[in-house]
Amino acid sequence: MTQHLPYGTPETPRLAVRGEAHLEVDPETARLDITVNARGTERHTTLEDLTRRNTHVLDLLKNYDHAIENLETGSFTITPQLTEKGRHERIHAYHGHVHTTATISDFTTLGELTAQLTTLELTRVDGPWWSLRPDSPAHRDARRQAVHEAVQRAREYADALGAQLDAIVELADIGADDPTPPGPMAYGPPGAARSAGYGGAAHSEPTLDLEPQRQHVYAQVNARFTMTRPIL
């Protein structure tokens, strides 16, 4: 049995190629970051205002529970603000905020929900942040396409030498052997709308027209093959 050395031999040359794929697909989720604020001279009053406004946000979001995939309350803060002058630590006011994140999977009501959130008192809305789920089929499709491209490229190189592919000896993600973890991959520009509500609206709010942002999915692999003896 012939031993295939890592660097190849004249009888079984080694061929190394890279396969790449780039897919552009529709997003699967949109994230809204919602921040409720309160400010007052009394801690108890500030906390009551913050609780009331946060309840209004949650009640509104529950009306759209059919469209919301995930709802999480993040940071909660009540911070005393000291007077700038004087020797003593005197509290001038209290600032409070509650941060909530809503992940929406039904985009048909996203514009309506976003517009409704902006009508709530002292409520800031950031988003939408479009994305794919970690287990999205788009990632699998990109990896398969990258592998297919690597095999096709290797066959073309072998054919140019009058040879054929014999076996694959290695297949690896780009950077798989790098001890430094890669940074997060961007799937497109983060463009998002930002808005803030400072009081209740007495009239019907218009529905925002939010166009889903296409997502870019990339995959790269290194592949090494052995091939039959070239005809030179």
C-alpha positions in Angstrom: 0.0 0.0 0.0 1.4 3.4 -1.0 1.9 5.8 1.8 0.6 9.4 1.0 3.1 11.8 2.6 1.8 15.2 3.8 3.8 17.0 1.1 3.0 14.6 -1.7 5.3 12.6 -4.0 5.8 12.5 -7.8 3.6 9.4 -7.8 0.8 10.9 -5.7 1.1 14.7 -5.8 -0.7 16.8 -3.3 -3.1 19.6 -4.4 -4.2 22.3 -2.0 -7.1 24.7 -2.8 -9.5 27.1 -1.1 -13.3 27.0 -1.4 -15.4 30.1 -0.8 -19.1 30.9 -0.7 -21.1 34.1 -0.3 -24.8 34.0 0.0 -27.3 36.9 0.3 -30.5 36.0 2.1 -33.5 37.5 3.8 -33.2 38.0 7.6 -35.0 35.7 10.0 -35.3 38.0 13.0 -35.3 41.6 14.0 -34.2 42.9 17.4 -35.6 46.0 19.1 -33.8 47.5 22.1 -36.2 49.4 24.3 -35.1 51.7 27.1 -37.6 53.2 29.6 -36.4 56.2 31.5 -37.5 58.1 34.7 -36.1 61.1 36.6 -37.3 62.6 39.8 -36.2 64.3 43.1 -37.5 61.4 45.2 -36.2 57.8 44.8 -39.6 56.3 45.6 -41.4 58.4 43.0 -38.7 57.8 40.4 -39.0 54.0 40.9 -42.8 54.2 40.7 -42.7 56.2 37.4 -40.1 53.7 36.0 -42.2 50.7 37.1 -45.4 52.2 35.5 -43.7 53.1 32.2 -42.0 49.7 32.0 -45.4 48.0 32.6 -46.8 50.0 29.7 -44.0 48.7 27.4 -44.5 45.1 28.5 -48.3 45.3 28.1 -47.8 46.6 24.6 -45.3 43.9 23.7 -47.7 41.2 25.0 -50.3 42.4 22.5 -47.8 41.3 19.8 -46.7 38.0 21.4 -47.6 36.1 18.2 -44.8 38.0 16.5 -42.3 38.1 19.3 -39.9 35.2 19.4 -38.0 36.2 22.6 -38.5 38.9 25.2 -35.8 39.7 27.8 -35.4 42.4 30.5 -31.8 43.4 30.7 -30.3 46.1 32.9 -32.2 48.0 35.6 -30.6 51.0 37.2 -31.5 53.7 39.7 -28.7 56.3 40.0 -28.6 59.2 42.4 -27.3 62.5 41.0 -25.3 64.6 43.5 -25.3 68.4 43.5 -22.3 69.8 41.8 -21.6 72.4 44.5 -21.2 72.2 48.2 -19.1 70.2 50.6 -21.8 67.7 51.5 -23.1 64.8 49.4 -26.5 66.0 48.6 -28.7 64.2 46.1 -30.2 66.5 43.5 -32.2 63.9 41.6 -32.6 60.2 40.7 -32.2 58.7 37.3 -33.6 55.3 36.4 -33.8 53.1 33.4 -34.9 49.6 32.4 -33.7 48.0 29.2 -35.8 45.4 27.4 -34.9 43.4 24.2 -37.6 42.0 21.9 -36.7 39.6 19.1 -39.4 39.7 16.4 -39.8 36.9 13.8 -43.0 38.2 12.1 -42.0 41.3 10.1 -45.6 42.1 9.0 -46.3 43.8 12.4 -42.8 45.2 13.0 -43.5 48.7 11.7 -46.7 49.0 13.6 -45.1 47.7 16.9 -42.2 50.1 16.5 -44.4 53.1 15.9 -46.6 52.2 18.9 -43.5 52.0 21.2 -42.4 55.5 20.2 -45.7 56.9 21.6 -44.9 55.7 25.2 -43.7 58.1 27.8 -39.9 58.6 28.0 -39.2 55.4 26.0 -36.3 55.1 23.6 -36.4 52.5 20.8 -33.3 51.4 18.9 -33.4 49.1 16.0 -34.4 47.0 14.2 -31.2 45.0 14.1 -31.7 42.3 11.4 -30.0 38.9 11.7 -30.1 35.2 11.1 -30.6 32.5 13.7 -27.4 30.6 14.7 -28.9 27.4 13.3 -30.2 29.1 10.1 -30.0 26.8 7.0 -28.2 29.6 5.3 -25.0 28.8 7.2 -25.2 25.2 6.2 -25.9 26.1 2.6 -22.9 28.4 2.5 -20.6 25.7 4.0 -21.8 23.1 1.5 -21.3 25.6 -1.4 -17.8 26.3 -0.2 -16.9 22.6 -0.1 -18.4 22.1 -3.6 -16.3 25.0 -5.0 -13.1 23.6 -3.4 -13.7 20.1 -5.1 -14.6 21.7 -8.4 -11.5 23.9 -8.3 -9.3 21.0 -7.4 -10.7 18.9 -10.3 -10.0 21.8 -12.7 -6.4 22.0 -11.6 -5.9 18.2 -11.8 -7.6 18.1 -15.3 -5.2 20.9 -16.5 -2.3 18.5 -15.7 -4.0 15.5 -17.3 -4.6 13.9 -13.9 -7.6 13.0 -11.7 -8.4 13.5 -8.0 -7.5 10.5 -6.0 -8.4 11.2 -2.3 -9.1 14.1 0.1 -6.6 14.3 2.9 -7.8 17.4 4.8 -10.7 19.7 5.0 -10.7 22.6 7.4 -12.4 25.9 8.1 -10.2 29.0 7.4 -8.5 29.7 10.7 -9.4 26.4 12.3 -5.8 25.8 13.3 -5.3 29.4 14.5 -5.1 29.5 18.3 -6.5 33.1 18.3 -10.3 33.0 18.2 -11.7 34.9 15.2 -13.9 37.9 15.8 -17.6 38.0 15.1 -18.4 37.9 11.4 -20.5 40.8 10.2 -23.5 40.0 8.0 -24.0 43.4 6.6 -24.1 47.0 7.7 -25.9 47.6 11.0 -28.2 50.4 9.7 -31.2 50.8 12.1 -33.7 53.4 13.0 -33.6 55.1 16.4 -36.5 56.9 18.0 -37.7 58.1 21.4 -41.1 58.8 22.8 -41.7 61.6 25.3 -45.4 61.5 25.9 -48.6 59.7 24.9 -50.2 60.5 21.6 -53.8 61.3 21.3 -54.1 60.4 17.6 -53.4 57.2 15.7 -49.7 56.8 14.9 -48.6 56.0 11.3 -47.1 52.6 10.7 -43.4 52.7 9.8 -42.4 51.1 6.6 -39.3 49.0 7.6 -37.7 47.1 4.8 -35.8 43.9 5.9 -32.1 44.2 5.4 -30.5 41.4 3.3 -27.9 39.4 5.2 -24.6 38.3 3.9 -23.3 34.8 4.8 -19.7 33.7 4.1 -17.9 30.4 4.3 -14.3 29.5 3.5 -12.6 26.1 3.6 -9.1 24.8 2.9 -9.0 21.4 1.2 -6.1 19.2 0.3 -6.2 16.3 -2.1 -4.0 13.8 -3.6 -4.2 13.2 -7.4 -3.0 10.7 -9.9 0.3 11.1 -11.6 0.1 14.1 -14.0 0.7 13.7 -17.7 3.4 16.3 -18.4 
